[in-house]
Amino acid sequence: MAWEGAGLFAAFRVLGRFSGHVPHVLRYHGRHREFYLAVAVGRSVHTYNVKKLGIVAVSNTLPQDITCLAADRMLIFASYDNILHAFARNKEVVHTYEGHKAKIHLLQPFGDHVISVDVDNVLIVWNIQSEEEYLQIDFDKATFAVSALLHPSTYLNKILLGSEQGTLQLWNIRSNKLLYSFPGWGLAVTTLEQAPAVDVVAVGLVSGHIIVHNIKFDETLMKFQQDWGPITAISFRTDGHPVMAAGSPAGHIALWDLEEKKLMCQMQDAHSTAIAGMTFVPGEPLLVTNGADNALRIWIFDGPGGTGRVLRSRMGHSAPPTKIRYHGQNGEQILSAGQDGTLQSFSTVHEKFNKSLGRGSINKKKSKKKGLKLDTMALPPIIAFASEVAHQSDWDGIVACHQGYITCTTWNYQKTSMGAHKLRPEEFSKHKPIDIYATAVDITSCGNFAVIGMSTGQVDVYNMQSGIHRGYYGKETAHEGAVRGVAVDGLNQLVITAGSEGLIKFWKFKVKDLVYSTELSSSPSGILLHRDSGILGIAFDDFTISVLDIETRKIVRTFSGHHGRINDMTFSPDGRWLITSSMDCSIKTWDLPSGCLIDCFLVDSAAVSLTMSPTGDFLASAHVDDLGIYLWSNRSLYSLVSLRPLPADYEPSLVTLPSTCPMQDVDVSGDEEPCDEMIEYVSPEQLGEQLVTLSLLPESRWKNLLNLDIIKKKNKPREPPKVPKSAPFFIPTLPGLIPRYIAPEEENDTQSKVVNLGILAQKSDFCIHLEEALSTNQYKAPLDLLKSLGPSNIEVELRGLAPEGGGSMAVMLSFLRMIGMMLNKKHNFELAQAYLALFLKLHLKILSSEPKLLEEISKLSMQIEETWVHLRALFNQSLCVLTYMKSALL
């Protein structure tokens, strides 16, 4: 069954994705006079400016991940599988080139053409504008498997091809002729790069050799060798220093002095994976590098010894995140621990606010000396952490436990580094047992204490400022089995621990006494406490979830529906929703008040961690084998979303993960009829006939009707108004609540000083409507007229109902019947009371002398009394309930 209406969460964008294994492309914009950097990230192309490394454009997404990238002056070329696309304005696809049978692995823009080579050794030259094949060349894989492609500078219509057999070929593309074959060096060519000198090309080989070769005379000028495996990228400095840089699969960069013909220096661990792309910015001492470790770096060469330092960088996790949590209450930072051993902070506002807190290490000083690759001091990845912003500027505010490791580490968010303390029980200070490790951790809301659970069932408390052990729960251990979760309540009164033996225990935080213990239906896999509401979510090994109220210590909700291990849970800020992710690739939202599943969707790869923003605007998720952190916007904040329980036979739909660009919220329903609960409720004029309904008029229109004489006295001017010497131009308006302009002919009439008695004798519209209503019994017109008038005008109209004011007894009777109609319908209740009160005040003498009017008034009196008795009873009942609620001990 397809459930109508869109889901609760809409794909928004991805954080922490900066680079992949595809080499970047550097472009120069003539009009902007600026260099831009295009990087393939997943299915889209990111464009950064080199000046600030700020993202300036994100292309539309392609159906699959980009595997090859190139660019000319106008277009960016990106291919996936056997299809080539051209992007214009860094954004939209304008050309598609289809014709290859196999995956494209080399691209080279070539004037009005673009050359692509696939893994089956077919080279196609495309006409960029017409998208037609200009030329196709098939090479024999056994004798010449194309592995590198270059257009030598100033060589018109010619391209140089490198092969896996080690030979090179120079082709004229226009005439489709092989001009020359270079015998090569018997080793596969991995990369070709044009040197600043004409006719000179650098050839990178699979052996780690770099041959600087003159292709005009087919002679080798110089030869270099590096020991780190094949050459992955080569680039030359063009700012006056004769330097060549070469990248390796180990992530190191070697810099060679071309004048001295020797190694100048090495930049080890420039990236933690192979150097994918490397380009010197023309005319500047800047080197741009990117790698599959999800890092993009700009190095500047301004120091002694010719080595570079990082000037600007953008980096995310080089291995998938294991745990993500929002940090602080503003909902702008997400802390993320990755399998690469690092702890990083990603900003939901802008990439420039991202921070890396570094990599966990046993001894920071020693590991810095050794470098990344040989770091035996590196700690295993963080599996759980807790953070608190209170006192984070005074001491460490983050505590983390590592996979299979006994010691917990502290981290400092302000200093963006590992903290001062290593937290572990004193008995293990001399030796580190292999089979005992920390499993769960929490930090108090004041930021002073960390509570750590161990695989042995031990639960310890440490001071975050000093790192001193402050005690433990239970006689020896808190639980018989491993601790699966610890949580401290918001006021540091209770510590809640869950053990693998199936017990949840409540301890007094300070005195460490056991308060209460309850047995669970099965072994818990994790717990999560919503501190504000005192609600504890418990995930079980049998894929069910329970919700426990820590005040009553009773399980109040139980949910089942997941078909795989529950990876993580998160509460909405108000504690109404519990959102869970499981290995069955689903993300489910449970409504706690109703105890129902209200939203469910599937993703391609299971979400390993979830966290909901403290402001409620985003849900963030991290996934299996995925480097990004994905943001989902909470649609209930900005559109009408059905929160009805999902039916039992509901089949969730597969949702694609968000891309880098914020996605447009597409209306899923389309042209279908909207489902009934989505139709906006329009309130009727009166909810029920027995209810008293008030008008929507402001109080100023009716509240002061009885006090008009006092108001007029107060507002009486002390001196006559002065006429201004030069009044500003304005269009004259008629007096009244709703401004209306005077027509020109009316203006002329008002200037006449002759009093026309005929006009004065005319009856008002109100009187005429009342006279008509006597025969028709329809009082809507006079009531609407009265509602549109201000207090002074209402008094004038009511005065005019008496015979001496130009009215009559019939009109007065009609007015009283109008009030009777209002009381009958129980509509405009307060207006009926105010109008009647003013009427009685003005015409009491006349009313007492007229029997017809007296009879009508006595009817009204009974109606008012009846309605008021009913209303008073309701008021009294409400007041009683309210007083009880205030005074009762809840």
Secondary structure, DSSP 8 states (H G I E B T S, - for coil): ----S--SEEEEEEES----SS--EEEEETTTTEEEEEEEETTEEEEEETTT--EEEE----SS---EEEE-SSEEEEEETTEEEEEETTTEEEEEEE--SS-EEEEEEETTEEEEEETTSEEEEEETTT--EEEEEE--TTT--EEEEE--TT-TTEEEEEETTS-EEEEETTTTEEEEEE---SS-EEEEEE-SSTTEEEEEETTSEEEEEETTTTEEEEEEE-SSSS--EEEE--SS--EEEEE-TTS-EEEEETTTTEEEEEETTSSSS-EEEEEE-TTSSEEEEEETTTEEEEEE--SGGG--EEEEEEE--SS-EEEEEEESSSS-EEEEEETTSEEEEEESS-GGG-EEEEE-BS-HHHHHHH-STT-TTB---EEEEEE--TTTTTS--EEEEETT-S-EEEEETTTTEEEEEEE--GGGSS---SS--EEEEEE-TTSSEEEEEETTS-EEEEETTT--EEEESSSS-S-SS-EEEEEE-TTSSEEEEEETTSEEEEEETTT--EEEEEE-SS-EEEEEEETTTTEEEEEETTS-EEEEETTTTEEEEEE----S-EEEEEE-TTS-EEEEEETTSEEEEEETTTTEEEEEEE-SS-EEEEEE-TTSSEEEEEETT---EEEEEEGGGTS--------TT----B-----SS------SSTTS---GGGS-----S-S-TTS-------GGGTTTGGGHHHHHHHT--SS-----SS------EESSSS-EE--HHHHHHHT--S--HHHHTS--HHHHHHHHHHHH---HHHHHHHHTS-HHHHHHHHHTTSGGGT--HHHHHHHHHHHHHHHHHT-SHHHHHHHHHHHHHHHHHHHHH-HHHHHHHHHHHHHHHHHHHHHHHHHHHHHHHHHHHHHS--
